[in-house]
Amino acid sequence: MGDWKARTIVSVAILVLGLTSPSTAQEADRWTSSWGASPVFPVGQDVGGSTIRQYVRLSMGGSHVRVRFSNETGKTPLVIGAATLAKPGNAAGSVDAASIRPLTFGGIETVTVPPGAPMLSDPVDVPVDALSTLAISMFVPRATGPSVVHPDGVQTAFLVQGDKTGEAGLDGAKTLLTRFYLSGVEVANDNTPPAAIVTFGDSITDGYHSTTDANRRWPDRLAERLAQRGAGKAVGVVNAGISGNRVLHDRPEDIFGPSALSRLDRDALSQSGAKWLVVMEGINDIGHSSQAGLTEQEVTAEEIIAGHKQIIARAKAKGLKVYGATLTPFEGTVFPGYFTPEGEAKRKAVNEWIRTGGAYDAVLDFDAVVRDPSNPSRMKAEYDEGDHLHPNDAGYKAMADSVDLALFD
């Protein structure tokens, strides 16, 4: 009788907290990836004993939410001692205390994520709107060694000692612009079929040097345009960009990998509800291979194109439509040795194939959008972040605004 009473109290407590049983939301089987960040190799700091609070802006709304943590590139087990989601508060690093909801994993609050594995939380029954922000807090009680991160978050994360997952504020927290162990947020909606776009690329997709905490990456702007179409055409947008990423090479000692070919299944094809893949990769295969110490990894335009063909074939085998984005100009870039006339010839050859090769279902001609008409090998000054390789906020917006939304009907 005592055990029955205890189980009843636990069940009531869960309902009061707003959690649905896992089967309730999963019966709908209508999950769509609404936000994402791709992990690189474990190159982050040890975060053992800390609470990490991270903020994400959803691209698509729904009535249920679940969170994906990743130890897929990790070398040691990740222990999640506690985790919560909440709405943001008014102060930096804070949340609305009344909105805090615990995350569970198979009904328990503490879980160990093995190396090489992701971990999906149980569904939380909480309505969220498109373009709304969630705060996700996780307590890591044990030493992690080098942590699994997405290095170029362009979003402030907050780290503080101890388990603060249930607290509204994080007094004394350290701030970083890195994502830790957090790789996705999915939503389910009983009235909207799953539909997600995965934008698969390098730093230009990742949003390098866009305004911090402002959601100015080109996939963010694309999500805003899609959200304006209304709930009947709701689409999730997942940013699977990694700064420095290449099609063909990994570089485990750097923050640039894994390569596009090795991470395609994990970061793109496995996304819930994925229907479209936008590929913008190759400029780093060209630029990095001409830099000091990397010449042994020099590749031809034909090899880059062959890598694209592999991505297309694998994505189409999963039923996705695949769109190719042209590589944007990089002459004059400040990175030593990155631009060469030979590299520019490769860029032009890859772009010609993307435009005319017929392998992609459609082309997003970002090169034509941001290049200087008087010198097509260079970026327009008004779109140049300053390093002559990456767009600024205006350039990212121009790229997204050039996309034909009918491609995602």
Secondary structure, 3 states (H helix, E strand, C coil): CHHHHHHHHHHHHHHHCCECCHHHHHHHCCEEEEEECCCCCEEECCCCCEEEEEEEECCCCEEEEEEEEEECCCCCCEEECEEEEECECCCCCCECHHHCEECCECCECCEEECCCEEEECCCEEEEECCCCEEEEEEEECCCCCCEEEECCCCCCEEEEECCCCCCCCCCCCEEECCEECEEEEEEECCCCCCCEEEEEECHHHHCCCCCCCCCCCHHHHHHHHHHCCCHHHCCEEEEEECCCCCCCCCCCCCCCCCCHHHHHHHHHHCCCCEEEEEEECCHHHHHHCCCCCCHHHCCCHHHHHHHHHHHHHHHHHCCCEEEEECCCCCCCCCCCCCCCHHHHHHHHHHHHHHHHCCCCCEEECHHHHHEECCEEEEECHHHECCCCCCECHHHHHHHHHCCCHHHHC
